[in-house]
Every structure is written in C-alpha cells, then in structure tokens.
Amino acid sequence: MTQTPPHTLPELDTAALLRQAAEGSQRAWNTIVERYSGLVWSVARSHRLGQADAADVFQATWLRLVEHLGAIREPDRLGSWLATTARRESLAVLRRAGRDLPVGDLLTLEPQDRTAPEVDSDLLRRERDGVLWREFGQLPGQCQSVLRLLLLDPAPSYAEVSAALDIPVGSIGPTRARCLDQLRRRLNP
C-alpha cells in the first residue's frame, strides 16, 4: 500500500484541487505541482533550453497558473493549459535571448544513478546510456521533443503533448513510431 506524501492530497480531481488551491490550500497547490511538474519541465527542456533558462520557464509557468488559478475554465485540461503556457514561455525566452539552440547538453538530462554498489555494472550502464544519449542527440529535434515528453512518468496525454509541441494529436503516435525506429536503426546498424 502506497502512502500519500504528507505535503500532498490523495487522488482528488483536478477541479477540486484548483478550487482548494484558489482558496489558499498549500497541500492542494503542492499536489498540483507534484502531478504536473514533470510535464512542465519536459516542455521547457524540449525547447533545448539550458538548465537556468528551463528553470526560469518552469517558474514562470507556475506563476502564470497562480495568476489564473480561479479562471481555469476546463480543469480537466489543466495539463494541456500548463503545456501550452510552458511552450509559450519557452518561445519567449528563446526570442529574448536571440541565440541559436544548444544541442550539447543532452547527457545532463539523465541523472546518474548512484545506488548500484558494483563498479562494473555502473560503468557498463553509463557506457550504454552514453551511447543511447549520443544517438538520441542525433535524432531530429521534433523526435527528441516527442520522445522526451512521452517518456515522462506519469505519461502526459496526447492532448497535453499536442499542446506542448503544437502538433496535431493524430500525428503523435506515428511520429513516435518513426522516431523510435530511427533510434533503433542508429543503435543497431
């Protein structure tokens, strides 16, 4: 039996969480942030922002939600709202920066797992992950963005992915299949 962390509420519907957060409930707000933070962060990173810029987008997206907390008309689409807001904030950061998109920091996206006690297994895992991320970095930008979002846990809905990447819902599945096929061919020539 899993227990709810003390700072979050049990599975409440999004409308109830938004209502409670608008009324000042810190626990409701924490639950919303915990539920959607992976999505917001992934959208920011899918625009190939650096760590600091992605953190700014993450913070700005949550600020926009605070500003509109009582005005969300479709609470069940909060994930799409957050994804769209994060996408817009990311594009604004890119416009303000007026710079090229960096591509060299993909290896930093996967945190290192330091729980494995054996040196050999850690070394082999890092080598395998390094190869995977190098090949992942050679995929087209849209493939990287789609796969990053779809690998979140919990996975966002296709509507949320559509809003985050501004692509039609019907193209997400075929795009994912093509991208995974490209990655497989790169890893197994």
C-alpha positions as CSV (number, residue, x, y, z in Angstrom):
1,M,0.0,0.0,0.0
2,T,1.5,3.3,-1.0
3,Q,1.1,6.3,1.2
4,T,0.4,9.8,0.1
5,P,3.3,12.1,1.0
6,P,2.4,14.4,3.9
7,H,2.6,17.5,1.7
8,T,0.1,16.3,-0.9
9,L,-3.5,15.3,-1.0
10,P,-4.9,11.9,-2.1
11,E,-6.2,11.5,-5.6
12,L,-8.6,14.4,-6.0
13,D,-10.0,15.5,-9.3
14,T,-8.3,18.5,-10.8
15,A,-11.3,20.8,-10.4
16,A,-11.3,20.2,-6.6
17,L,-7.6,20.7,-6.4
18,L,-7.8,24.0,-8.3
19,R,-10.7,25.2,-6.2
20,Q,-8.8,24.4,-2.9
21,A,-5.6,25.9,-4.2
22,A,-7.5,29.1,-5.1
23,E,-8.9,29.2,-1.6
24,G,-5.3,29.1,-0.2
25,S,-4.7,25.4,0.4
26,Q,-1.0,24.8,0.3
27,R,-1.5,21.0,0.2
28,A,-3.7,21.3,-2.9
29,W,-1.1,23.5,-4.6
30,N,1.7,21.0,-3.7
31,T,-0.4,18.2,-5.2
32,I,-1.0,20.1,-8.5
33,V,2.7,20.9,-8.7
34,E,3.8,17.3,-8.0
35,R,1.3,16.0,-10.5
36,Y,2.3,18.3,-13.4
37,S,5.9,19.3,-12.7
38,G,7.4,16.6,-14.9
39,L,5.3,17.8,-17.9
40,V,6.2,21.5,-17.4
41,W,9.9,20.7,-17.0
42,S,9.9,18.4,-20.1
43,V,8.2,21.0,-22.2
44,A,10.9,23.6,-21.2
45,R,13.7,21.1,-21.9
46,S,12.1,20.1,-25.2
47,H,12.9,23.6,-26.5
48,R,16.6,22.8,-25.8
49,L,16.9,25.5,-23.2
50,G,19.8,25.4,-20.8
51,Q,19.3,24.5,-17.2
52,A,18.9,28.1,-16.0
53,D,16.5,29.1,-18.8
54,A,14.5,25.9,-18.3
55,A,14.2,26.7,-14.6
56,D,13.0,30.2,-15.4
57,V,10.4,28.8,-17.8
58,F,9.3,26.3,-15.1
59,Q,8.9,29.0,-12.5
60,A,7.2,31.4,-14.9
61,T,4.7,28.7,-15.9
62,W,3.7,28.1,-12.3
63,L,3.5,31.9,-11.8
64,R,1.0,32.1,-14.7
65,L,-1.1,29.4,-13.1
66,V,-1.1,31.3,-9.8
67,E,-2.2,34.4,-11.7
68,H,-5.1,32.5,-13.4
69,L,-5.9,30.0,-10.7
70,G,-9.5,31.0,-10.4
71,A,-10.0,31.5,-14.1
72,I,-9.3,28.0,-15.4
73,R,-12.5,27.1,-17.3
74,E,-11.7,23.5,-18.1
75,P,-9.9,22.0,-15.1
76,D,-9.7,18.5,-16.7
77,R,-7.5,20.1,-19.4
78,L,-5.0,21.7,-16.9
79,G,-2.2,19.6,-18.3
80,S,-2.8,21.0,-21.7
81,W,-3.0,24.5,-20.3
82,L,0.3,24.1,-18.5
83,A,2.0,22.6,-21.5
84,T,0.8,25.4,-23.8
85,T,1.9,28.0,-21.2
86,A,5.3,26.4,-20.8
87,R,5.7,26.3,-24.6
88,R,4.9,30.0,-24.9
89,E,7.2,30.9,-22.0
90,S,10.0,28.8,-23.7
91,L,9.5,30.5,-27.0
92,A,9.6,33.9,-25.3
93,V,12.9,33.0,-23.6
94,L,14.3,32.0,-27.0
95,R,13.1,35.2,-28.6
96,R,14.6,37.3,-25.9
97,A,17.8,35.5,-26.0
98,G,18.1,35.8,-29.8
99,R,20.5,32.9,-29.9
100,D,21.0,29.5,-31.5
101,L,19.6,26.5,-29.7
102,P,22.3,24.5,-27.9
103,V,22.4,20.7,-28.5
104,G,25.4,19.7,-26.5
105,D,23.8,19.1,-23.1
106,L,21.7,16.1,-23.7
107,L,23.8,13.9,-21.4
108,T,22.8,16.0,-18.5
109,L,19.2,15.2,-18.9
110,E,19.6,11.7,-17.5
111,P,20.6,11.9,-13.8
112,Q,23.2,9.5,-12.7
113,D,22.0,6.6,-10.6
114,R,24.5,6.1,-7.7
115,T,22.6,3.3,-5.9
116,A,24.5,0.4,-7.7
117,P,27.3,-0.8,-5.5
118,E,29.2,-2.7,-8.2
119,V,31.7,-0.6,-10.2
120,D,31.4,-2.8,-13.3
121,S,27.6,-2.5,-13.5
122,D,27.7,1.2,-13.0
123,L,30.4,1.6,-15.7
124,L,28.5,-0.6,-18.2
125,R,25.3,1.3,-17.5
126,R,27.0,4.6,-18.0
127,E,28.6,3.4,-21.2
128,R,25.3,2.1,-22.5
129,D,23.4,5.3,-21.5
130,G,26.1,7.4,-23.1
131,V,25.7,5.6,-26.4
132,L,22.0,5.9,-26.2
133,W,22.0,9.6,-25.4
134,R,24.6,10.3,-28.1
135,E,22.4,8.6,-30.7
136,F,19.3,10.3,-29.3
137,G,21.1,13.6,-29.7
138,Q,21.5,12.8,-33.5
139,L,17.7,12.5,-34.0
140,P,15.8,15.4,-35.5
141,G,14.6,18.0,-32.9
142,Q,11.0,17.0,-33.2
143,C,11.8,13.4,-32.5
144,Q,13.7,14.3,-29.4
145,S,10.9,16.5,-28.1
146,V,8.2,13.9,-28.7
147,L,10.2,11.1,-27.1
148,R,11.2,13.2,-24.1
149,L,7.6,14.1,-23.4
150,L,6.2,10.5,-23.9
151,L,8.8,9.1,-21.5
152,L,7.6,11.1,-18.6
153,D,6.2,9.2,-15.6
154,P,3.3,9.6,-15.5
155,A,3.0,9.9,-19.2
156,P,1.1,13.0,-20.4
157,S,-2.0,12.6,-22.5
158,Y,-1.7,13.1,-26.3
159,A,-3.7,16.3,-25.8
160,E,-1.0,17.6,-23.5
161,V,1.7,16.5,-25.8
162,S,-0.1,18.2,-28.7
163,A,-0.4,21.4,-26.7
164,A,3.2,21.3,-25.6
165,L,4.6,20.8,-29.1
166,D,1.9,22.4,-31.2
167,I,1.4,19.3,-33.3
168,P,-1.9,17.5,-34.2
169,V,-2.9,14.8,-31.8
170,G,-3.3,12.3,-34.7
171,S,0.4,12.6,-35.7
172,I,1.8,11.9,-32.2
173,G,1.6,8.1,-32.4
174,P,3.0,7.8,-36.0
175,T,5.7,10.3,-35.1
176,R,6.7,8.4,-32.0
177,A,6.9,5.1,-34.0
178,R,9.1,6.7,-36.7
179,C,11.4,8.3,-34.1
180,L,11.8,5.0,-32.2
181,D,12.5,3.2,-35.4
182,Q,15.2,5.8,-36.3
183,L,16.7,5.4,-32.9
184,R,16.7,1.6,-33.2
185,R,18.4,1.8,-36.6
186,R,21.0,4.2,-35.1
187,L,21.7,1.8,-32.2
188,N,21.7,-1.4,-34.3
189,P,23.2,-0.5,-37.7
